[in-house]
Amino acid sequence: MELDILLNKIPYVYHLTASNNIPHISKSRLLHSTTTLVNASQLSPDEKNEFVRNRRPNHVIINVDGASIAIRDQAPISIKSLNKCLQNGASARDFIKLLNDRVFFWPSIKRLNTHFTRYSHEGPRILRVPLEDLIDANEDILLCHLNSGATRCHPKWGGAPPPRDLNTFKTVEDYNEGIGRLAEITVIDTCIIPESAMISSNPNGPWIDFE
């Protein structure tokens, strides 16, 4: 896909996080992947390895540099269903690790709303970032044509979830699924938050400067 087409169609992207994480994020101006956070924690090497390769049925709180960080659950993933749709020799543990290596953004209010509705009772916060600024500030931007963290089965795939593997995430140049199918925009490991980012407690705003 050509970058100018992507930027024209997707002006903003959205990241959902627990409200308790905001002070830590605001201070550092960084969003870290689960793997990055876990590696910075006081867990043992074996605990870290198991953490990032296993599905989280519930939210988890870990301590990083004296701060308690909430890591969101992976309840929408069924390992049984995931095993039905993985291709090219990918294992469920490797795919879970692939997800944990990334910071995720939604490319539309519609997709954000679906995610927000699931967690709205927790009072999460939403960061809205101009996509052009996100790309300017970060390397390793990868796109995905499906909700990689959900395994809802579909008749189109014989009662299995949409197929996926360890190469499901594509660079902008290699992404060829079309804007209409774009489901996720991700940054590997750590994401620098541009100064233009804004924050809200609702997908419909109001938005204020993220300071």
SULJO-V405060 format. One record per residue. RES is the residue in three letters. SS is DSSP state (h for helix, s for strand, l for the rest). PSI is psi in degrees with one decimal (none if undefined). NEAR is the number of other ideal C-beta (glycine too) atoms within 10 Angstrom. Layout:
[[RES SS PSI NEAR] [RES SS PSI NEAR]]
This chain:
[[MET l 143.2 18] [GLU l 137.8 9] [LEU h -39.5 13] [ASP h -31.3 9] [ILE h -44.5 12] [LEU h -46.5 20] [LEU h -33.0 14] [ASN h -37.0 12] [LYS h -26.9 15] [ILE l 83.2 18] [PRO l -33.8 11] [TYR s 151.8 21] [VAL s 161.1 24] [TYR s 136.2 22] [HIS s 128.9 23] [LEU s 135.4 20] [THR s 162.0 21] [ALA l 143.4 19] [SER h -33.2 12] [ASN h -16.4 16] [ASN h -16.6 20] [ILE h -45.5 15] [PRO h -42.0 10] [HIS h -42.9 19] [ILE h -42.0 22] [SER h -39.2 13] [LYS h -40.3 9] [SER h -22.0 14] [ARG l 34.6 15] [LEU s 145.4 13] [LEU s 126.8 24] [HIS s 144.1 22] [SER l 162.6 22] [THR h -42.8 23] [THR h -43.6 20] [THR h -43.4 21] [LEU h -45.3 23] [VAL h -40.2 22] [ASN h -24.8 16] [ALA l -3.5 15] [SER l -179.9 17] [GLN l 12.6 10] [LEU l 155.1 15] [SER l 162.0 9] [PRO h -42.0 8] [ASP h -40.5 8] [GLU h -40.4 12] [LYS h -45.6 17] [ASN h -43.4 14] [GLU h -36.7 13] [PHE h -48.7 22] [VAL h -6.1 22] [ARG h 3.0 17] [ASN l 142.8 15] [ARG l 138.0 19] [ARG l 112.0 17] [PRO l -21.8 10] [ASN l 166.9 9] [HIS l 151.1 14] [VAL s 138.4 14] [ILE s 126.5 10] [ILE s 156.9 18] [ASN s 124.2 13] [VAL s 114.5 16] [ASP l 39.8 11] [GLY l -2.1 6] [ALA s 140.7 15] [SER s 117.4 12] [ILE s 128.6 22] [ALA s 125.5 17] [ILE s 126.8 22] [ARG l 152.4 21] [ASP l 167.8 16] [GLN l 38.5 20] [ALA l -32.8 14] [PRO l -6.8 13] [ILE l 125.8 21] [SER l 122.0 16] [ILE h -37.9 15] [LYS h -45.7 9] [SER h -37.5 17] [LEU h -41.1 20] [ASN h -23.0 15] [LYS h -24.6 16] [CYS h -7.7 20] [LEU s 139.5 21] [GLN l 170.0 11] [ASN l 37.2 9] [GLY l 6.0 8] [ALA l 139.0 18] [SER l 159.2 13] [ALA h -40.9 19] [ARG h -40.7 15] [ASP h -36.4 13] [PHE h -40.4 24] [ILE h -41.8 22] [LYS h -40.5 18] [LEU h -43.2 22] [LEU h -43.7 21] [ASN h -16.5 20] [ASP l -1.7 17] [ARG s 151.5 24] [VAL s 129.0 22] [PHE s 141.0 23] [PHE s 144.8 25] [TRP s 139.2 24] [PRO l 1.3 22] [SER l 156.9 17] [ILE h -36.4 14] [LYS h -48.8 9] [ARG h -37.8 18] [LEU h -44.1 21] [ASN h -41.1 16] [THR h -44.6 14] [HIS h -43.7 21] [PHE h -40.6 19] [THR h -36.6 10] [ARG h -31.9 15] [TYR h 8.1 15] [SER h -30.6 14] [HIS h -14.7 7] [GLU h -6.6 13] [GLY l 48.2 10] [PRO l 171.8 21] [ARG s 152.1 18] [ILE s 129.9 20] [LEU s 131.1 21] [ARG s 124.5 21] [VAL s 130.0 23] [PRO s 127.2 17] [LEU h -38.9 20] [GLU h -40.7 18] [ASP h -36.7 17] [LEU h -44.6 22] [ILE h -38.9 19] [ASP h -32.8 11] [ALA h -14.7 18] [ASN l 147.7 18] [GLU l 176.4 9] [ASP l 45.8 15] [ILE s 124.5 20] [LEU s 144.2 17] [LEU s 153.6 23] [CYS s 138.8 23] [HIS l 4.6 19] [LEU l 163.9 17] [ASN l 96.4 18] [SER l -21.4 20] [GLY l 21.0 21] [ALA l 148.7 18] [THR l 46.9 24] [ARG l 127.4 10] [CYS l 153.6 15] [HIS s 137.3 11] [PRO h -30.3 7] [LYS h -29.9 8] [TRP h 29.3 12] [GLY l 33.3 9] [GLY l 10.0 10] [ALA s 165.0 17] [PRO l 166.1 21] [PRO l 138.7 18] [PRO l 151.4 13] [ARG s 161.3 21] [ASP l -165.9 14] [LEU l -2.5 15] [ASN l 21.3 11] [THR l -33.3 20] [PHE l 130.4 23] [LYS s 150.7 15] [THR l 163.5 11] [VAL l -44.0 16] [GLU l -34.4 9] [ASP l -10.1 11] [TYR l 124.6 19] [ASN l 23.9 10] [GLU l -6.4 14] [GLY l 152.2 11] [ILE h -39.4 14] [GLY h -26.6 7] [ARG h -2.9 12] [LEU l 120.8 21] [ALA l -31.1 19] [GLU s 145.6 22] [ILE s 128.4 27] [THR s 156.1 21] [VAL s 132.0 24] [ILE s 133.5 18] [ASP l -77.0 16] [THR s 134.8 15] [CYS s 125.5 26] [ILE s 128.4 15] [ILE l 118.8 21] [PRO l 156.2 17] [GLU l -21.8 10] [SER l -2.3 16] [ALA l 147.0 23] [MET s 165.8 17] [ILE s 149.5 18] [SER s 165.8 16] [SER l 5.1 13] [ASN l 140.5 13] [PRO l -25.6 21] [ASN l 9.4 10] [GLY l -168.9 11] [PRO l 153.7 8] [TRP l 138.6 15] [ILE s 160.8 9] [ASP s 137.7 9] [PHE l 109.1 20] [GLU l none 9]]
